[in-house]
Amino acid sequence: MKIVLGIQEADYPAISVIYQQGIDTGMATFETSVPQWSDWDRSHLTHSRLRAVSETETVGWAALSPVSSRCVYGGVAELSVYVHENHRGYGIGRALLERLVIESESHGIWTLQAGVMRGNTASIRIHEQSGFRQIGFRQKIGQLNGQWLDNVLLERRSKVVGV
C-alpha cells in the first residue's frame, strides 16, 4: 500500500464508494449521501488530499476542510479519513492520518481538528495514537436516522508550525 498525494475528479468514483461505506456505518459522518464531485472539491482544501492505493485500487482517502473563511483561522483545518470496508484494521487509516499531518504542516497548518462520533472508538484511538488529544465533546450535536449523537472533539497542535 502506498499513499498518493492528490485527488482529482477521475479518482472520485472510488473515493465516493469509500465515502458511502463510511456513511453506511452510521459512525463516520452526519452526511446521508455522498456529494457530487464539484461540491466535494469546493469544500476541501486543494492541498493535502491523499489516497491510499493497494496495487491499482484506492483503499482509503484523507482530506482537509477549512474551519472558517476568516484569515485568523487560515492555519486550522478539519480532517476527514475514510478506509474501504474490506481494508479496515490494517493500519491504513493511521498511515493516512500521519501523512496528512506531515502534508498539512508543509502548507502552514498549525492545528488539525476532528469531530468523531462517540461510538467510533477505533477512529478516536487512531487519532490519539497520532498525537491528537480530546478537548471535549458536543452532546447531541446532530441527528442521524432520528437518533441524537454526540461528537468527540480532538485536536493536534503542530510542533513545527506556529511554535
C-alpha positions as CSV (number, residue, x, y, z in Angstrom):
1,M,0.0,0.0,0.0
2,K,1.3,3.5,-0.8
3,I,0.0,6.9,-0.1
4,V,-0.5,9.1,-3.2
5,L,-0.8,12.9,-3.0
6,G,-3.7,14.4,-4.9
7,I,-7.4,13.6,-5.5
8,Q,-8.7,14.5,-8.9
9,E,-12.2,14.1,-10.5
10,A,-11.1,10.9,-12.1
11,D,-10.4,9.5,-8.6
12,Y,-13.7,10.5,-7.2
13,P,-15.8,7.4,-8.2
14,A,-13.5,5.2,-5.9
15,I,-13.5,7.9,-3.3
16,S,-17.3,8.2,-3.3
17,V,-17.7,4.4,-2.9
18,I,-15.5,4.6,0.3
19,Y,-17.3,7.7,1.5
20,Q,-20.7,5.9,1.1
21,Q,-19.4,2.9,3.0
22,G,-18.5,5.4,5.8
23,I,-22.0,6.9,5.7
24,D,-23.5,3.4,5.8
25,T,-21.7,2.7,9.2
26,G,-23.7,5.5,10.9
27,M,-20.5,6.4,12.8
28,A,-18.4,8.4,10.3
29,T,-20.5,11.4,9.4
30,F,-23.8,13.1,9.7
31,E,-24.0,13.2,5.9
32,T,-26.6,10.9,4.5
33,S,-25.4,11.0,0.8
34,V,-22.2,11.4,-1.0
35,P,-21.8,14.9,-2.5
36,Q,-21.2,15.5,-6.2
37,W,-17.5,15.9,-7.2
38,S,-17.9,19.7,-7.6
39,D,-19.3,20.1,-4.1
40,W,-16.7,17.8,-2.5
41,D,-13.9,19.6,-4.4
42,R,-15.1,23.0,-3.4
43,S,-15.4,22.1,0.3
44,H,-11.9,20.6,0.7
45,L,-8.5,22.4,0.6
46,T,-6.7,21.8,-2.7
47,H,-3.5,20.6,-0.9
48,S,-3.1,17.6,1.4
49,R,-5.6,15.4,-0.4
50,L,-4.4,11.8,-0.1
51,R,-5.3,8.4,-1.4
52,A,-4.2,5.0,-0.1
53,V,-3.6,2.8,-3.1
54,S,-3.1,-1.0,-3.0
55,E,-1.7,-2.0,-6.4
56,T,-4.2,-0.1,-8.6
57,E,-7.2,0.1,-6.2
58,T,-7.9,3.1,-4.0
59,V,-8.5,1.7,-0.5
60,G,-8.7,4.9,1.5
61,W,-8.6,8.7,1.4
62,A,-7.9,11.7,3.6
63,A,-8.5,15.4,3.0
64,L,-8.8,18.7,4.9
65,S,-11.6,21.3,5.0
66,P,-11.2,24.9,6.2
67,V,-12.8,25.6,9.5
68,S,-13.5,29.3,8.7
69,S,-13.1,31.8,5.9
70,R,-11.6,34.3,8.4
71,C,-7.9,34.8,7.9
72,V,-7.1,34.3,11.6
73,Y,-8.1,30.6,11.2
74,G,-6.1,30.1,8.0
75,G,-3.8,27.5,9.7
76,V,-6.7,25.5,11.2
77,A,-8.3,22.6,9.2
78,E,-10.7,19.8,9.9
79,L,-9.8,16.4,8.6
80,S,-11.6,13.5,7.1
81,V,-10.1,10.0,6.9
82,Y,-12.0,7.1,5.3
83,V,-10.9,3.5,4.6
84,H,-12.6,0.9,2.4
85,E,-14.6,-1.6,4.4
86,N,-12.5,-4.5,3.1
87,H,-9.3,-2.8,4.2
88,R,-10.1,-1.6,7.7
89,G,-7.9,-2.8,10.6
90,Y,-4.7,-2.9,8.6
91,G,-3.2,0.5,9.6
92,I,-4.4,2.3,6.5
93,G,-6.3,4.9,8.5
94,R,-3.4,5.6,10.7
95,A,-1.0,5.8,7.8
96,L,-3.3,8.3,6.0
97,L,-3.6,10.4,9.2
98,E,0.1,10.5,9.9
99,R,0.9,11.5,6.3
100,L,-1.9,14.1,6.5
101,V,-0.2,15.7,9.5
102,I,3.1,16.0,7.5
103,E,1.3,17.4,4.4
104,S,-0.7,19.9,6.4
105,E,2.3,21.2,8.2
106,S,4.1,21.7,4.9
107,H,1.3,24.0,3.9
108,G,1.3,26.1,7.1
109,I,-1.5,24.3,9.0
110,W,-0.8,24.7,12.8
111,T,-3.9,23.0,14.1
112,L,-5.8,19.9,12.9
113,Q,-9.2,19.2,14.4
114,A,-11.6,16.3,14.1
115,G,-15.1,15.6,15.2
116,V,-15.6,11.9,15.7
117,M,-18.9,10.1,16.7
118,R,-18.6,8.9,20.3
119,G,-19.2,5.3,19.2
120,N,-16.4,5.3,16.7
121,T,-13.8,4.2,19.2
122,A,-11.3,2.9,16.5
123,S,-11.1,6.4,15.0
124,I,-10.7,8.0,18.4
125,R,-7.9,5.6,19.2
126,I,-6.1,6.2,15.9
127,H,-6.3,10.0,16.4
128,E,-4.9,9.7,19.9
129,Q,-2.1,7.4,18.7
130,S,-1.2,10.1,16.1
131,G,-0.8,12.9,18.7
132,F,-4.4,14.2,18.9
133,R,-5.9,15.0,22.3
134,Q,-9.6,15.0,23.3
135,I,-10.6,18.5,24.1
136,G,-14.3,17.8,24.8
137,F,-17.4,16.7,23.1
138,R,-20.6,18.1,21.7
139,Q,-23.6,16.5,23.3
140,K,-26.4,15.6,20.9
141,I,-24.9,17.8,18.3
142,G,-26.9,16.3,15.4
143,Q,-29.4,13.7,14.5
144,L,-28.8,10.7,12.2
145,N,-31.7,8.5,11.4
146,G,-33.7,10.1,14.1
147,Q,-31.2,9.5,16.8
148,W,-29.2,12.3,18.6
149,L,-25.5,11.6,18.6
150,D,-22.5,13.1,20.5
151,N,-19.3,14.2,18.7
152,V,-15.9,13.9,20.4
153,L,-13.7,16.8,19.6
154,L,-10.0,16.1,19.0
155,E,-7.2,18.4,18.0
156,R,-3.5,18.3,17.2
157,R,-1.3,21.3,17.6
158,S,1.7,21.3,15.3
159,K,5.1,21.1,16.9
160,V,6.8,22.8,13.8
161,V,4.3,25.3,12.5
162,G,3.5,28.4,14.6
163,V,5.7,27.4,17.5
